[in-house]
Amino acid sequence: MLTIYGRDNSSNVRKVLWACAEMSIPHERLDYGRGFKSGESPEHLALNPNGTVPTIVEGDFVLWESNSIIRYLVRENSRDDLLPRDTKQCAIVEQWMDWQIAALAPQIFPIFTFQVVGNQALGDPDMQAQQKKRVNRLMGILNEQIGKSSAYVAGDGFTAADFPAGMFTHRYFSLDIDRPQLTALQEYYERLQQRQTYRDVIVAGGP
């Protein structure tokens, strides 16, 4: 049995839970992280020295970092439609997964942490305005990519790239941000909401 350590309102945990739902992977989940048992508790640090969530345990196998977990689950379940065997196609999928975690997440985090978590230390109006400008620019990049690919992030079919991008597209549309017109992104968000798993795990989970 797969065990997932992490609260289900964490964006990184929700990416993994959505992947599990899409692939019908049975699992149990334990509440760790903000508001629950600390990720820096001794038993969790023994699994993940970073103290972050999610962490997965499957027998004696332990893995952390959400997008790495998604890659593992996809390959373990032989879902070549989500992570293609063709090396170039696979590289494009993984490029956008890495873009989400390296470029987008750090920029949207201060906005989310101020608006939703309530961290007033991040509430400086000028800083928030700059963050929103950066996030709009990045989501413009995603909008342009989806416009080129015609339906999803890495092409006309749903892939592993859509788990992280889909989670943060929902977050983007859930936050108080003056957004430019991003037609392809808006259509992408509406397309994802046609998936029951997305509605159940991502939309229902909050911003």
C-alpha positions as CSV (number, residue, x, y, z in Angstrom):
1,M,0.0,0.0,0.0
2,L,1.2,3.5,-0.9
3,T,1.3,5.9,2.0
4,I,1.3,9.6,1.4
5,Y,2.5,11.9,4.2
6,G,1.0,15.4,3.8
7,R,-2.1,17.5,4.3
8,D,-4.7,17.5,1.5
9,N,-4.8,21.3,1.3
10,S,-1.1,21.5,0.2
11,S,-0.7,22.2,-3.5
12,N,2.2,19.8,-3.7
13,V,0.3,17.0,-2.0
14,R,-2.8,17.7,-4.1
15,K,-0.8,17.2,-7.3
16,V,0.1,13.7,-6.1
17,L,-3.4,13.0,-4.9
18,W,-4.8,14.0,-8.3
19,A,-2.3,11.8,-10.1
20,C,-3.4,8.9,-7.8
21,A,-7.0,9.6,-8.6
22,E,-6.4,9.7,-12.4
23,M,-4.5,6.4,-12.3
24,S,-6.8,4.8,-9.6
25,I,-3.9,4.1,-7.3
26,P,-5.0,2.9,-3.9
27,H,-3.3,4.8,-1.0
28,E,-3.6,6.0,2.5
29,R,-2.8,9.6,3.5
30,L,-1.5,10.9,6.8
31,D,-1.9,14.5,7.9
32,Y,1.5,16.2,8.1
33,G,2.4,19.8,7.5
34,R,1.0,23.2,8.4
35,G,-1.8,22.9,10.8
36,F,-1.2,19.2,11.4
37,K,1.6,17.0,12.7
38,S,4.9,18.8,11.9
39,G,6.8,17.7,8.9
40,E,9.9,18.2,11.1
41,S,8.7,15.6,13.6
42,P,11.4,12.9,14.2
43,E,9.5,10.2,12.4
44,H,9.0,12.3,9.3
45,L,12.5,13.7,9.2
46,A,13.7,10.1,9.2
47,L,11.9,9.7,5.9
48,N,12.4,13.2,4.5
49,P,15.3,15.3,5.9
50,N,13.7,18.5,4.3
51,G,10.7,18.2,6.5
52,T,8.4,19.0,3.5
53,V,5.4,17.3,2.2
54,P,4.5,15.2,0.3
55,T,6.6,12.2,1.2
56,I,5.6,8.7,0.0
57,V,6.4,5.3,1.4
58,E,5.8,2.1,-0.4
59,G,7.2,-0.9,1.4
60,D,10.8,0.0,2.0
61,F,10.8,2.6,-0.8
62,V,10.7,6.3,0.2
63,L,10.5,9.3,-2.1
64,W,10.0,13.0,-1.7
65,E,9.6,16.0,-4.1
66,S,6.1,16.1,-5.6
67,N,7.0,16.1,-9.3
68,S,9.5,13.3,-8.8
69,I,6.7,11.3,-7.0
70,I,4.4,11.9,-10.0
71,R,7.0,10.7,-12.4
72,Y,7.6,7.6,-10.3
73,L,3.8,6.8,-10.1
74,V,3.3,7.3,-13.8
75,R,6.2,5.0,-14.7
76,E,5.4,2.4,-12.1
77,N,1.9,2.2,-13.5
78,S,3.2,2.0,-17.2
79,R,1.2,5.1,-18.2
80,D,3.1,6.0,-21.4
81,D,0.3,8.4,-22.3
82,L,1.2,10.5,-19.4
83,L,5.0,10.3,-19.7
84,P,5.8,9.2,-23.3
85,R,8.6,6.7,-24.1
86,D,9.8,8.9,-26.9
87,T,12.7,10.8,-25.3
88,K,12.0,14.2,-26.9
89,Q,8.3,14.1,-26.1
90,C,9.1,13.0,-22.6
91,A,11.6,15.9,-22.2
92,I,8.9,18.4,-23.1
93,V,6.6,17.0,-20.5
94,E,9.3,17.1,-17.9
95,Q,10.4,20.6,-18.9
96,W,7.0,22.0,-18.0
97,M,6.9,20.0,-14.8
98,D,10.2,21.6,-13.8
99,W,9.1,25.0,-15.0
100,Q,6.2,24.9,-12.5
101,I,8.3,24.0,-9.5
102,A,11.3,26.2,-10.4
103,A,9.7,29.3,-12.0
104,L,6.0,29.6,-11.2
105,A,5.7,28.3,-7.7
106,P,8.2,30.6,-6.0
107,Q,6.5,33.7,-7.6
108,I,2.9,32.8,-6.6
109,F,3.9,31.6,-3.1
110,P,4.1,35.1,-1.5
111,I,0.7,36.0,-2.9
112,F,-1.0,32.9,-1.7
113,T,0.8,33.0,1.7
114,F,-0.4,36.6,2.2
115,Q,-4.0,36.2,0.9
116,V,-4.8,32.7,2.1
117,V,-2.5,31.8,4.9
118,G,-2.6,35.4,6.3
119,N,1.1,36.0,6.7
120,Q,1.1,39.8,7.1
121,A,4.8,40.0,6.8
122,L,4.3,39.5,3.0
123,G,1.6,42.2,2.7
124,D,3.7,45.1,1.5
125,P,1.6,46.6,-1.3
126,D,4.5,47.3,-3.6
127,M,5.9,43.8,-3.1
128,Q,2.6,42.2,-3.7
129,A,2.1,44.3,-6.9
130,Q,5.5,43.2,-8.2
131,Q,4.7,39.5,-7.4
132,K,1.4,39.7,-9.3
133,K,3.1,41.3,-12.3
134,R,5.7,38.4,-12.3
135,V,2.9,35.8,-12.0
136,N,0.9,37.3,-14.8
137,R,4.0,37.2,-17.0
138,L,4.6,33.6,-16.2
139,M,1.0,32.6,-16.7
140,G,1.2,34.4,-20.0
141,I,4.0,32.0,-21.0
142,L,1.8,29.1,-20.1
143,N,-1.1,30.6,-22.0
144,E,1.0,31.0,-25.1
145,Q,2.2,27.3,-24.8
146,I,-1.3,26.0,-24.4
147,G,-2.4,28.1,-27.4
148,K,0.3,26.4,-29.5
149,S,-0.3,22.9,-28.2
150,S,-4.1,23.3,-28.8
151,A,-5.4,21.6,-25.6
152,Y,-3.0,20.7,-22.9
153,V,0.4,21.8,-21.7
154,A,2.6,19.4,-23.7
155,G,0.3,18.7,-26.7
156,D,-3.3,17.8,-27.6
157,G,-3.4,15.0,-25.0
158,F,-3.4,15.1,-21.2
159,T,0.1,14.3,-19.7
160,A,2.0,14.4,-16.5
161,A,2.8,18.0,-17.2
162,D,-0.8,18.9,-16.5
163,F,-0.7,17.7,-12.9
164,P,1.5,20.6,-11.7
165,A,0.3,23.1,-14.3
166,G,-3.4,22.3,-13.6
167,M,-2.9,22.7,-9.8
168,F,-1.3,26.1,-10.2
169,T,-3.8,27.2,-12.9
170,H,-6.5,26.7,-10.3
171,R,-4.5,28.6,-7.7
172,Y,-4.0,31.5,-10.2
173,F,-7.7,31.8,-10.9
174,S,-8.6,31.5,-7.2
175,L,-6.4,34.3,-5.9
176,D,-7.2,38.0,-5.9
177,I,-5.2,39.1,-9.0
178,D,-6.0,41.5,-11.8
179,R,-5.5,39.1,-14.7
180,P,-4.9,40.0,-18.3
181,Q,-7.0,38.3,-20.9
182,L,-5.5,34.8,-21.2
183,T,-8.0,33.0,-23.5
184,A,-6.1,29.7,-24.0
185,L,-5.4,29.4,-20.2
186,Q,-9.1,30.1,-19.4
187,E,-10.2,27.5,-21.8
188,Y,-7.6,25.1,-20.4
189,Y,-9.0,25.7,-16.9
190,E,-12.5,25.0,-18.1
191,R,-11.3,21.9,-19.9
192,L,-9.6,20.5,-16.8
193,Q,-12.8,21.1,-14.8
194,Q,-14.6,18.6,-17.0
195,R,-12.5,15.9,-15.3
196,Q,-14.1,14.6,-12.2
197,T,-10.8,13.9,-10.5
198,Y,-9.8,17.5,-11.0
199,R,-13.0,18.8,-9.5
200,D,-12.8,16.4,-6.6
201,V,-9.1,16.9,-5.7
202,I,-8.0,20.2,-7.0
203,V,-11.0,22.5,-7.1
204,A,-12.7,21.2,-4.0
205,G,-9.4,21.5,-2.1
206,G,-9.4,25.3,-1.9
207,P,-7.1,27.8,-3.6
